Amino acid sequence: MEKVTRVGIDLGKHVYQVCGMDASGAVVFQRQVKSRRLMEMMSRIEPCLVGMEASCGAHYWVEKLSDLGHDGG
């Protein structure tokens, strides 16, 4: 798999859409992840820039993903 440098997360109520991109912007993976599995998946990805929409839940996820070394919000 190509090295993931950016991840975009569309936060839903129970299922999130997650897209990983490499340095050139090419999509490396795109999948749906249940909210309880997001941290497990993100812990397997090297620290990178993460983007998601501004929402109440985003503040929680930024803090949790920062603990794994990821940057952004």
Biopython code that builds the backbone (N, CA, C, O; Angstrom):
import numpy as np
from Bio.PDB.StructureBuilder import StructureBuilder

atoms = [
    (1, "MET", "N", (0.850, -1.178, 0.000)),
    (1, "MET", "CA", (0.000, 0.000, 0.000)),
    (1, "MET", "C", (0.893, 1.237, 0.000)),
    (1, "MET", "O", (1.933, 1.266, 0.658)),
    (2, "GLU", "N", (0.476, 2.251, -0.742)),
    (2, "GLU", "CA", (1.188, 3.525, -0.763)),
    (2, "GLU", "C", (1.143, 4.159, 0.624)),
    (2, "GLU", "O", (0.241, 3.882, 1.415)),
    (3, "LYS", "N", (2.122, 5.008, 0.907)),
    (3, "LYS", "CA", (2.154, 5.687, 2.199)),
    (3, "LYS", "C", (1.033, 6.724, 2.263)),
    (3, "LYS", "O", (0.929, 7.591, 1.395)),
    (4, "VAL", "N", (0.214, 6.628, 3.275)),
    (4, "VAL", "CA", (-0.892, 7.567, 3.480)),
    (4, "VAL", "C", (-0.334, 8.829, 4.134)),
    (4, "VAL", "O", (0.301, 8.764, 5.187)),
    (5, "THR", "N", (-0.577, 9.980, 3.501)),
    (5, "THR", "CA", (-0.107, 11.254, 4.058)),
    (5, "THR", "C", (-1.260, 12.129, 4.532)),
    (5, "THR", "O", (-1.063, 13.053, 5.321)),
    (6, "ARG", "N", (-2.467, 11.833, 4.045)),
    (6, "ARG", "CA", (-3.660, 12.591, 4.443)),
    (6, "ARG", "C", (-4.851, 11.665, 4.555)),
    (6, "ARG", "O", (-4.990, 10.715, 3.786)),
    (7, "VAL", "N", (-5.710, 11.951, 5.524)),
    (7, "VAL", "CA", (-6.936, 11.175, 5.707)),
    (7, "VAL", "C", (-8.094, 12.160, 5.866)),
    (7, "VAL", "O", (-8.007, 13.118, 6.633)),
    (8, "GLY", "N", (-9.160, 11.913, 5.140)),
    (8, "GLY", "CA", (-10.384, 12.688, 5.286)),
    (8, "GLY", "C", (-11.448, 11.816, 5.929)),
    (8, "GLY", "O", (-11.629, 10.658, 5.554)),
    (9, "ILE", "N", (-12.150, 12.384, 6.903)),
    (9, "ILE", "CA", (-13.178, 11.624, 7.609)),
    (9, "ILE", "C", (-14.488, 12.397, 7.557)),
    (9, "ILE", "O", (-14.556, 13.559, 7.958)),
    (10, "ASP", "N", (-15.527, 11.734, 7.058)),
    (10, "ASP", "CA", (-16.879, 12.288, 7.074)),
    (10, "ASP", "C", (-17.586, 11.647, 8.256)),
    (10, "ASP", "O", (-17.913, 10.461, 8.231)),
    (11, "LEU", "N", (-17.818, 12.439, 9.286)),
    (11, "LEU", "CA", (-18.405, 11.924, 10.518)),
    (11, "LEU", "C", (-19.905, 11.733, 10.350)),
    (11, "LEU", "O", (-20.616, 12.648, 9.934)),
    (12, "GLY", "N", (-20.369, 10.561, 10.671)),
    (12, "GLY", "CA", (-21.795, 10.255, 10.680)),
    (12, "GLY", "C", (-22.202, 9.925, 12.104)),
    (12, "GLY", "O", (-21.425, 10.113, 13.039)),
    (13, "LYS", "N", (-23.407, 9.438, 12.264)),
    (13, "LYS", "CA", (-23.853, 9.104, 13.609)),
    (13, "LYS", "C", (-23.237, 7.792, 14.093)),
    (13, "LYS", "O", (-22.748, 7.718, 15.220)),
    (14, "HIS", "N", (-23.255, 6.764, 13.256)),
    (14, "HIS", "CA", (-22.707, 5.464, 13.644)),
    (14, "HIS", "C", (-21.655, 4.944, 12.676)),
    (14, "HIS", "O", (-20.829, 4.107, 13.041)),
    (15, "VAL", "N", (-21.685, 5.443, 11.433)),
    (15, "VAL", "CA", (-20.753, 4.986, 10.400)),
    (15, "VAL", "C", (-20.049, 6.196, 9.812)),
    (15, "VAL", "O", (-20.686, 7.198, 9.488)),
    (16, "TYR", "N", (-18.724, 6.098, 9.674)),
    (16, "TYR", "CA", (-17.917, 7.180, 9.124)),
    (16, "TYR", "C", (-17.353, 6.746, 7.779)),
    (16, "TYR", "O", (-17.002, 5.580, 7.596)),
    (17, "GLN", "N", (-17.266, 7.672, 6.845)),
    (17, "GLN", "CA", (-16.619, 7.431, 5.566)),
    (17, "GLN", "C", (-15.193, 7.944, 5.703)),
    (17, "GLN", "O", (-14.987, 9.105, 6.057)),
    (18, "VAL", "N", (-14.200, 7.091, 5.425)),
    (18, "VAL", "CA", (-12.797, 7.439, 5.609)),
    (18, "VAL", "C", (-12.078, 7.255, 4.284)),
    (18, "VAL", "O", (-12.231, 6.232, 3.616)),
    (19, "CYS", "N", (-11.281, 8.269, 3.907)),
    (19, "CYS", "CA", (-10.544, 8.246, 2.653)),
    (19, "CYS", "C", (-9.088, 8.591, 2.942)),
    (19, "CYS", "O", (-8.804, 9.628, 3.542)),
    (20, "GLY", "N", (-8.167, 7.730, 2.522)),
    (20, "GLY", "CA", (-6.742, 7.981, 2.699)),
    (20, "GLY", "C", (-6.098, 8.311, 1.365)),
    (20, "GLY", "O", (-6.398, 7.677, 0.354)),
    (21, "MET", "N", (-5.203, 9.312, 1.356)),
    (21, "MET", "CA", (-4.530, 9.749, 0.133)),
    (21, "MET", "C", (-3.024, 9.740, 0.323)),
    (21, "MET", "O", (-2.526, 9.887, 1.440)),
    (22, "ASP", "N", (-2.298, 9.565, -0.785)),
    (22, "ASP", "CA", (-0.845, 9.626, -0.724)),
    (22, "ASP", "C", (-0.386, 11.060, -0.991)),
    (22, "ASP", "O", (-1.215, 11.961, -1.121)),
    (23, "ALA", "N", (0.919, 11.274, -1.074)),
    (23, "ALA", "CA", (1.473, 12.620, -1.238)),
    (23, "ALA", "C", (1.041, 13.293, -2.537)),
    (23, "ALA", "O", (0.975, 14.520, -2.606)),
    (24, "SER", "N", (0.749, 12.502, -3.563)),
    (24, "SER", "CA", (0.327, 13.088, -4.843)),
    (24, "SER", "C", (-1.166, 13.381, -4.888)),
    (24, "SER", "O", (-1.649, 13.974, -5.853)),
    (25, "GLY", "N", (-1.905, 12.972, -3.857)),
    (25, "GLY", "CA", (-3.345, 13.191, -3.813)),
    (25, "GLY", "C", (-4.161, 12.025, -4.341)),
    (25, "GLY", "O", (-5.388, 12.091, -4.402)),
    (26, "ALA", "N", (-3.472, 10.956, -4.723)),
    (26, "ALA", "CA", (-4.180, 9.765, -5.214)),
    (26, "ALA", "C", (-4.818, 9.025, -4.042)),
    (26, "ALA", "O", (-4.224, 8.912, -2.970)),
    (27, "VAL", "N", (-6.029, 8.523, -4.255)),
    (27, "VAL", "CA", (-6.742, 7.798, -3.206)),
    (27, "VAL", "C", (-6.087, 6.427, -3.022)),
    (27, "VAL", "O", (-5.965, 5.651, -3.969)),
    (28, "VAL", "N", (-5.673, 6.146, -1.793)),
    (28, "VAL", "CA", (-5.050, 4.879, -1.435)),
    (28, "VAL", "C", (-6.110, 3.905, -0.930)),
    (28, "VAL", "O", (-6.074, 2.717, -1.248)),
    (29, "PHE", "N", (-7.050, 4.416, -0.143)),
    (29, "PHE", "CA", (-8.162, 3.587, 0.319)),
    (29, "PHE", "C", (-9.366, 4.467, 0.574)),
    (29, "PHE", "O", (-9.240, 5.669, 0.808)),
    (30, "GLN", "N", (-10.529, 3.853, 0.525)),
    (30, "GLN", "CA", (-11.785, 4.526, 0.836)),
    (30, "GLN", "C", (-12.709, 3.468, 1.401)),
    (30, "GLN", "O", (-12.984, 2.463, 0.746)),
    (31, "ARG", "N", (-13.187, 3.688, 2.612)),
    (31, "ARG", "CA", (-14.052, 2.670, 3.226)),
    (31, "ARG", "C", (-14.965, 3.290, 4.276)),
    (31, "ARG", "O", (-14.743, 4.404, 4.751)),
    (32, "GLN", "N", (-15.986, 2.537, 4.614)),
    (32, "GLN", "CA", (-16.873, 2.910, 5.711)),
    (32, "GLN", "C", (-16.380, 2.211, 6.964)),
    (32, "GLN", "O", (-15.997, 1.041, 6.934)),
    (33, "VAL", "N", (-16.395, 2.950, 8.066)),
    (33, "VAL", "CA", (-15.921, 2.404, 9.343)),
    (33, "VAL", "C", (-16.946, 2.740, 10.409)),
    (33, "VAL", "O", (-17.382, 3.886, 10.522)),
    (34, "LYS", "N", (-17.326, 1.747, 11.184)),
    (34, "LYS", "CA", (-18.212, 2.026, 12.319)),
    (34, "LYS", "C", (-17.446, 2.848, 13.342)),
    (34, "LYS", "O", (-16.234, 2.691, 13.488)),
    (35, "SER", "N", (-18.142, 3.714, 14.041)),
    (35, "SER", "CA", (-17.489, 4.652, 14.958)),
    (35, "SER", "C", (-16.616, 3.947, 15.993)),
    (35, "SER", "O", (-15.567, 4.472, 16.366)),
    (36, "ARG", "N", (-17.016, 2.797, 16.452)),
    (36, "ARG", "CA", (-16.233, 2.103, 17.474)),
    (36, "ARG", "C", (-14.939, 1.521, 16.915)),
    (36, "ARG", "O", (-14.056, 1.154, 17.690)),
    (37, "ARG", "N", (-14.798, 1.425, 15.586)),
    (37, "ARG", "CA", (-13.602, 0.862, 14.953)),
    (37, "ARG", "C", (-12.643, 1.929, 14.403)),
    (37, "ARG", "O", (-11.561, 1.597, 13.919)),
    (38, "LEU", "N", (-13.037, 3.203, 14.476)),
    (38, "LEU", "CA", (-12.216, 4.257, 13.889)),
    (38, "LEU", "C", (-10.828, 4.340, 14.535)),
    (38, "LEU", "O", (-9.828, 4.437, 13.824)),
    (39, "MET", "N", (-10.754, 4.303, 15.842)),
    (39, "MET", "CA", (-9.459, 4.401, 16.521)),
    (39, "MET", "C", (-8.568, 3.217, 16.175)),
    (39, "MET", "O", (-7.361, 3.380, 15.998)),
    (40, "GLU", "N", (-9.145, 2.042, 16.080)),
    (40, "GLU", "CA", (-8.376, 0.852, 15.716)),
    (40, "GLU", "C", (-7.752, 1.023, 14.331)),
    (40, "GLU", "O", (-6.573, 0.729, 14.134)),
    (41, "MET", "N", (-8.548, 1.498, 13.377)),
    (41, "MET", "CA", (-8.053, 1.698, 12.024)),
    (41, "MET", "C", (-6.981, 2.787, 11.989)),
    (41, "MET", "O", (-5.941, 2.608, 11.356)),
    (42, "MET", "N", (-7.222, 3.900, 12.654)),
    (42, "MET", "CA", (-6.283, 5.023, 12.627)),
    (42, "MET", "C", (-4.982, 4.706, 13.358)),
    (42, "MET", "O", (-3.946, 5.300, 13.059)),
    (43, "SER", "N", (-5.022, 3.787, 14.301)),
    (43, "SER", "CA", (-3.796, 3.412, 15.007)),
    (43, "SER", "C", (-2.850, 2.619, 14.100)),
    (43, "SER", "O", (-1.656, 2.531, 14.384)),
    (44, "ARG", "N", (-3.370, 2.044, 13.021)),
    (44, "ARG", "CA", (-2.549, 1.278, 12.076)),
    (44, "ARG", "C", (-1.949, 2.146, 10.975)),
    (44, "ARG", "O", (-1.143, 1.669, 10.176)),
    (45, "ILE", "N", (-2.340, 3.419, 10.932)),
    (45, "ILE", "CA", (-1.835, 4.353, 9.923)),
    (45, "ILE", "C", (-0.773, 5.228, 10.575)),
    (45, "ILE", "O", (-0.963, 5.720, 11.688)),
    (46, "GLU", "N", (0.347, 5.423, 9.880)),
    (46, "GLU", "CA", (1.380, 6.313, 10.406)),
    (46, "GLU", "C", (0.798, 7.711, 10.588)),
    (46, "GLU", "O", (-0.093, 8.107, 9.837)),
    (47, "PRO", "N", (1.290, 8.470, 11.578)),
    (47, "PRO", "CA", (0.766, 9.822, 11.800)),
    (47, "PRO", "C", (0.751, 10.639, 10.510)),
    (47, "PRO", "O", (1.726, 10.669, 9.760)),
    (48, "CYS", "N", (-0.379, 11.299, 10.274)),
    (48, "CYS", "CA", (-0.554, 12.091, 9.059)),
    (48, "CYS", "C", (-1.532, 13.223, 9.333)),
    (48, "CYS", "O", (-2.034, 13.369, 10.447)),
    (49, "LEU", "N", (-1.798, 14.020, 8.308)),
    (49, "LEU", "CA", (-2.752, 15.112, 8.395)),
    (49, "LEU", "C", (-4.161, 14.544, 8.247)),
    (49, "LEU", "O", (-4.431, 13.788, 7.314)),
    (50, "VAL", "N", (-5.053, 14.903, 9.160)),
    (50, "VAL", "CA", (-6.430, 14.417, 9.148)),
    (50, "VAL", "C", (-7.370, 15.611, 9.031)),
    (50, "VAL", "O", (-7.221, 16.598, 9.751)),
    (51, "GLY", "N", (-8.328, 15.517, 8.130)),
    (51, "GLY", "CA", (-9.328, 16.566, 7.962)),
    (51, "GLY", "C", (-10.728, 16.014, 8.160)),
    (51, "GLY", "O", (-11.038, 14.897, 7.747)),
    (52, "MET", "N", (-11.565, 16.816, 8.800)),
    (52, "MET", "CA", (-12.980, 16.454, 8.978)),
    (52, "MET", "C", (-13.782, 17.735, 9.147)),
    (52, "MET", "O", (-13.229, 18.796, 9.436)),
    (53, "GLU", "N", (-15.080, 17.625, 8.966)),
    (53, "GLU", "CA", (-15.904, 18.822, 9.083)),
    (53, "GLU", "C", (-15.972, 19.297, 10.537)),
    (53, "GLU", "O", (-15.777, 18.526, 11.477)),
    (54, "ALA", "N", (-16.252, 20.576, 10.683)),
    (54, "ALA", "CA", (-16.380, 21.136, 12.021)),
    (54, "ALA", "C", (-17.735, 20.730, 12.591)),
    (54, "ALA", "O", (-18.781, 21.044, 12.023)),
    (55, "SER", "N", (-17.700, 20.037, 13.707)),
    (55, "SER", "CA", (-18.925, 19.630, 14.392)),
    (55, "SER", "C", (-18.581, 19.377, 15.855)),
    (55, "SER", "O", (-17.410, 19.364, 16.234)),
    (56, "CYS", "N", (-19.588, 19.180, 16.652)),
    (56, "CYS", "CA", (-19.343, 18.900, 18.068)),
    (56, "CYS", "C", (-18.505, 17.639, 18.235)),
    (56, "CYS", "O", (-17.604, 17.609, 19.074)),
    (57, "GLY", "N", (-18.778, 16.617, 17.467)),
    (57, "GLY", "CA", (-18.040, 15.364, 17.558)),
    (57, "GLY", "C", (-16.605, 15.483, 17.077)),
    (57, "GLY", "O", (-15.743, 14.714, 17.503)),
    (58, "ALA", "N", (-16.337, 16.439, 16.192)),
    (58, "ALA", "CA", (-14.991, 16.599, 15.647)),
    (58, "ALA", "C", (-13.991, 16.949, 16.740)),
    (58, "ALA", "O", (-12.848, 16.492, 16.694)),
    (59, "HIS", "N", (-14.394, 17.745, 17.713)),
    (59, "HIS", "CA", (-13.481, 18.121, 18.809)),
    (59, "HIS", "C", (-13.018, 16.879, 19.568)),
    (59, "HIS", "O", (-11.847, 16.766, 19.928)),
    (60, "TYR", "N", (-13.921, 15.970, 19.805)),
    (60, "TYR", "CA", (-13.584, 14.718, 20.490)),
    (60, "TYR", "C", (-12.571, 13.926, 19.671)),
    (60, "TYR", "O", (-11.560, 13.459, 20.197)),
    (61, "TRP", "N", (-12.858, 13.777, 18.349)),
    (61, "TRP", "CA", (-11.996, 12.965, 17.508)),
    (61, "TRP", "C", (-10.623, 13.591, 17.295)),
    (61, "TRP", "O", (-9.627, 12.872, 17.215)),
    (62, "VAL", "N", (-10.551, 14.903, 17.203)),
    (62, "VAL", "CA", (-9.247, 15.564, 17.063)),
    (62, "VAL", "C", (-8.372, 15.254, 18.267)),
    (62, "VAL", "O", (-7.183, 14.974, 18.117)),
    (63, "GLU", "N", (-8.942, 15.302, 19.435)),
    (63, "GLU", "CA", (-8.178, 14.994, 20.657)),
    (63, "GLU", "C", (-7.705, 13.552, 20.662)),
    (63, "GLU", "O", (-6.548, 13.275, 20.976)),
    (64, "LYS", "N", (-8.603, 12.627, 20.313)),
    (64, "LYS", "CA", (-8.243, 11.213, 20.302)),
    (64, "LYS", "C", (-7.192, 10.906, 19.230)),
    (64, "LYS", "O", (-6.246, 10.163, 19.490)),
    (65, "LEU", "N", (-7.352, 11.469, 18.036)),
    (65, "LEU", "CA", (-6.403, 11.213, 16.952)),
    (65, "LEU", "C", (-5.060, 11.883, 17.223)),
    (65, "LEU", "O", (-4.019, 11.374, 16.809)),
    (66, "SER", "N", (-5.077, 13.009, 17.908)),
    (66, "SER", "CA", (-3.823, 13.664, 18.304)),
    (66, "SER", "C", (-3.022, 12.774, 19.247)),
    (66, "SER", "O", (-1.792, 12.766, 19.196)),
    (67, "ASP", "N", (-3.700, 12.035, 20.097)),
    (67, "ASP", "CA", (-3.013, 11.099, 21.002)),
    (67, "ASP", "C", (-2.263, 10.025, 20.214)),
    (67, "ASP", "O", (-1.290, 9.462, 20.714)),
    (68, "LEU", "N", (-2.706, 9.736, 18.984)),
    (68, "LEU", "CA", (-2.027, 8.752, 18.136)),
    (68, "LEU", "C", (-0.935, 9.399, 17.291)),
    (68, "LEU", "O", (-0.227, 8.706, 16.560)),
    (69, "GLY", "N", (-0.789, 10.738, 17.384)),
    (69, "GLY", "CA", (0.242, 11.435, 16.632)),
    (69, "GLY", "C", (-0.244, 12.101, 15.361)),
    (69, "GLY", "O", (0.538, 12.749, 14.666)),
    (70, "HIS", "N", (-1.535, 11.951, 15.042)),
    (70, "HIS", "CA", (-2.087, 12.570, 13.847)),
    (70, "HIS", "C", (-2.250, 14.078, 14.059)),
    (70, "HIS", "O", (-2.347, 14.549, 15.192)),
    (71, "ASP", "N", (-2.278, 14.820, 12.960)),
    (71, "ASP", "CA", (-2.365, 16.283, 12.999)),
    (71, "ASP", "C", (-3.592, 16.744, 12.232)),
    (71, "ASP", "O", (-3.940, 16.162, 11.205)),
    (72, "GLY", "N", (-4.235, 17.765, 12.715)),
    (72, "GLY", "CA", (-5.332, 18.360, 11.969)),
    (72, "GLY", "C", (-6.631, 18.378, 12.717)),
    (72, "GLY", "O", (-6.665, 18.280, 13.944)),
    (73, "GLY", "N", (-7.699, 18.504, 11.971)),
    (73, "GLY", "CA", (-9.009, 18.566, 12.579)),
    (73, "GLY", "C", (-10.048, 19.022, 11.648)),
    (73, "GLY", "O", (-11.214, 19.124, 12.027)),
]
sb = StructureBuilder()
sb.init_structure("model")
sb.init_model(0)
sb.init_chain("A")
sb.init_seg("    ")
for serial, (resi, resn, name, xyz) in enumerate(atoms, 1):
    if name == "N":
        sb.init_residue(resn, " ", resi, " ")
    sb.init_atom(name, np.array(xyz, "f"), 0.0, 1.0, " ", f" {name:<3s}", serial, name[0])
structure = sb.get_structure()
